Amino acid sequence: MHAAGEQASRAGAVTVPVEGGSLAGDLRIPPGARGVVLFAHGSGSSRHSPRNQHVARTLEQRGLATLLIDLLTQAEEALDDVTAQYRFDIPMLAERLVSVVGWLQREPATSRLAIGLFGASTGAGAALMAAAACPEAIGAVVSRGGRPDLAGAALAMVRCPTLLIVGGLDTPVIEMNREAAVRMHAVVHLDIVPGATHLFEEPGTLEQVATLAGEWFTQYLGSPGQAGGVA
């Protein structure tokens, strides 16, 4: 990314090195950003997910930077398209998120920003596992239609405020989220969006997700331009 003035919006493609290759991402930093939200998409999706893109644009309007990133290398994605062997490897995906968090902490453009994680579907399990692995680095987590249960024993080690958003018609996932919330010791809130199915395709439901996520991250990430975790 090219350097720009403090008051200018910055956006561009980034490459994050990891063991065995690199990850492709899109980083956007609005003026006076108060934090940065790292997205973990669900199985079979990518940084181009229209739902996550929609949420990201809403967060940017609230003064939050966003990083949408593929958690698999190009070679891994090609193999996963055939075998699906990586998309449900939650510990490996969580390790990748931890690596990206470290990259955000080292990059001059984001090093002073509080970090939040937004996980969708299976990506929520990876996000919570990553939050448990680096509690000092993560200020808040939001899960959309997520599978927090996939974080397993790591749920009890999450320390940051966590918002679980589930569609009102997504009955099995509602129960999974309720059971996961009971196992957590952090501040945790379950928000059920009436009339929404798992993918929040119904009119207005994804907008509700974006609003809820924006309010959560605005509450728990730092003041504009400030480093830190929980506000």
C-alpha positions in Angstrom: 0.0 0.0 0.0 1.1 3.5 -0.7 1.5 6.1 2.1 -1.1 8.8 2.3 -2.0 11.7 4.5 -3.6 11.1 7.8 -7.0 12.5 6.6 -7.0 10.5 3.4 -8.8 7.2 3.0 -6.4 4.3 2.2 -7.3 1.1 0.4 -5.4 -1.5 -1.4 -4.4 -5.1 -1.9 -2.0 -6.6 0.6 0.0 -9.8 0.8 0.6 -11.4 4.2 3.5 -14.0 4.3 2.7 -17.3 6.1 4.5 -20.6 6.3 4.3 -22.2 2.8 3.2 -19.2 0.9 1.2 -16.0 1.3 -2.3 -14.8 1.8 -4.1 -12.2 -0.4 -6.2 -9.5 1.3 -7.9 -6.2 0.9 -7.2 -3.5 3.5 -9.2 -0.3 3.8 -8.4 2.4 6.3 -10.8 5.4 6.6 -9.6 8.7 8.0 -9.1 8.7 11.8 -9.7 5.0 12.1 -10.6 3.8 15.6 -9.6 0.2 15.0 -9.3 -2.5 12.4 -11.6 -5.5 11.9 -10.1 -8.7 10.5 -12.7 -10.9 8.7 -12.7 -14.7 8.8 -15.0 -16.0 6.2 -16.9 -19.3 6.2 -16.1 -22.6 4.5 -16.0 -22.4 0.7 -16.1 -18.6 0.7 -13.4 -15.9 0.2 -12.5 -12.3 0.8 -14.9 -11.5 -2.1 -17.9 -12.7 0.0 -20.7 -10.2 -0.8 -22.1 -10.5 2.7 -18.8 -9.7 4.4 -18.1 -7.0 1.9 -21.4 -5.4 2.8 -20.6 -5.5 6.5 -17.1 -4.2 5.9 -18.4 -1.1 4.0 -20.8 -0.3 6.9 -17.9 -0.7 9.5 -15.8 1.7 7.4 -18.5 4.3 7.5 -18.2 4.1 11.3 -14.5 4.8 11.2 -13.2 1.3 11.4 -10.5 -0.1 9.1 -11.2 -3.5 7.6 -9.1 -6.4 6.3 -10.8 -9.1 4.3 -8.3 -11.9 3.6 -8.2 -15.4 2.2 -6.9 -17.7 4.9 -5.6 -20.2 2.4 -2.7 -19.8 -0.1 -3.5 -20.1 -3.8 -2.1 -23.7 -3.8 -4.2 -24.6 -0.7 -7.3 -23.1 -2.3 -6.9 -25.1 -5.4 -6.5 -28.3 -3.4 -9.4 -27.4 -1.1 -11.7 -26.9 -4.1 -11.2 -30.6 -4.9 -10.8 -32.2 -1.5 -12.4 -29.7 1.0 -9.6 -30.7 3.4 -8.7 -27.2 4.7 -12.0 -25.4 5.0 -13.0 -27.3 8.2 -9.5 -27.3 9.7 -10.4 -24.8 12.4 -7.1 -24.9 14.3 -5.1 -24.3 11.1 -7.4 -21.4 10.1 -7.1 -20.0 13.7 -3.3 -20.1 13.4 -3.5 -18.2 10.1 -5.6 -15.5 11.8 -3.0 -15.2 14.6 -0.4 -14.7 11.9 -2.5 -12.0 10.3 -3.0 -10.3 13.6 0.8 -10.2 14.1 1.1 -8.7 10.6 -1.4 -6.0 11.5 0.6 -5.2 14.7 3.8 -4.8 12.7 2.4 -2.8 9.7 2.9 0.9 10.2 -0.6 1.8 8.9 -2.3 -0.5 11.4 0.1 -1.0 14.3 -1.6 1.5 16.6 -5.2 0.3 15.9 -7.2 -1.9 18.2 -8.0 -5.2 16.5 -11.4 -6.9 16.2 -12.4 -10.2 14.6 -15.5 -10.8 12.5 -16.2 -14.5 11.9 -18.9 -15.9 9.6 -20.1 -19.5 9.8 -17.2 -21.8 10.4 -14.9 -18.7 10.4 -16.4 -17.7 13.8 -14.9 -20.8 15.3 -11.5 -19.9 14.0 -11.9 -16.3 15.1 -12.7 -17.3 18.7 -9.9 -19.8 18.8 -7.5 -17.0 17.6 -8.9 -14.6 20.2 -8.2 -17.2 22.9 -4.6 -17.6 21.5 -3.8 -13.9 21.6 -6.0 -12.3 24.3 -3.9 -9.2 24.7 -4.2 -8.4 21.0 -8.0 -8.8 20.3 -10.4 -6.2 21.6 -13.7 -7.7 20.4 -15.2 -10.5 18.4 -18.5 -10.6 16.3 -19.9 -13.8 14.9 -22.4 -13.9 12.0 -24.4 -17.1 11.7 -21.4 -18.6 13.3 -20.3 -22.0 14.7 -18.6 -20.9 17.9 -18.8 -24.5 19.1 -16.1 -25.3 16.6 -13.6 -23.4 18.9 -14.0 -26.3 21.4 -12.1 -25.8 24.7 -10.8 -22.5 23.5 -14.2 -20.9 24.2 -13.4 -20.8 27.9 -10.2 -18.9 27.3 -11.7 -16.1 25.2 -11.3 -12.8 27.2 -12.7 -10.2 24.8 -16.4 -9.1 24.5 -18.1 -11.3 22.0 -21.3 -10.7 20.1 -23.1 -13.8 18.6 -25.6 -12.9 15.8 -27.9 -15.6 14.5 -30.9 -15.7 12.2 -34.2 -16.3 13.9 -35.0 -19.1 11.5 -31.6 -20.7 11.8 -32.8 -23.0 14.7 -29.9 -25.5 14.9 -27.3 -22.7 14.9 -29.2 -20.8 17.6 -28.9 -23.7 19.9 -25.2 -24.1 19.1 -24.6 -20.5 19.9 -26.6 -20.7 23.2 -24.6 -23.7 24.3 -21.3 -22.0 23.3 -22.2 -18.8 25.2 -22.7 -20.8 28.4 -19.2 -22.1 28.1 -17.6 -18.6 27.7 -16.4 -16.5 30.6 -16.0 -13.2 28.7 -18.7 -10.6 28.1 -21.0 -12.4 25.6 -24.3 -11.4 24.0 -26.5 -13.4 21.7 -28.6 -11.3 19.2 -31.2 -13.1 17.2 -32.4 -11.4 14.0 -36.1 -12.1 13.4 -37.0 -13.7 10.1 -33.5 -14.4 9.0 -32.1 -17.7 7.8 -28.5 -18.8 8.0 -27.2 -16.6 5.2 -29.2 -13.5 6.1 -30.6 -13.3 2.5 -34.0 -11.9 3.6 -34.5 -8.1 2.9 -33.0 -5.9 5.6 -31.5 -8.7 7.7 -27.9 -8.3 6.6 -28.3 -4.5 7.3 -29.2 -5.4 10.8 -26.1 -7.6 11.1 -23.9 -4.8 9.9 -25.5 -2.3 12.4 -25.2 -4.7 15.3 -21.5 -5.4 14.4 -20.8 -1.7 14.0 -22.2 -0.8 17.4 -20.3 -3.7 19.1 -16.9 -2.8 17.6 -17.5 0.9 18.1 -18.2 0.2 21.8 -15.3 -2.1 22.5 -12.5 -1.0 20.2 -10.3 2.1 21.1 -10.9 5.7 20.4 -10.0 7.0 16.9 -6.3 6.5 16.2 -5.7 4.9 19.6 -3.9 1.6 20.2 -5.3 -0.8 22.7 -7.8 -3.6 23.2 -11.1 -3.3 25.1 -12.2 0.3 25.6 
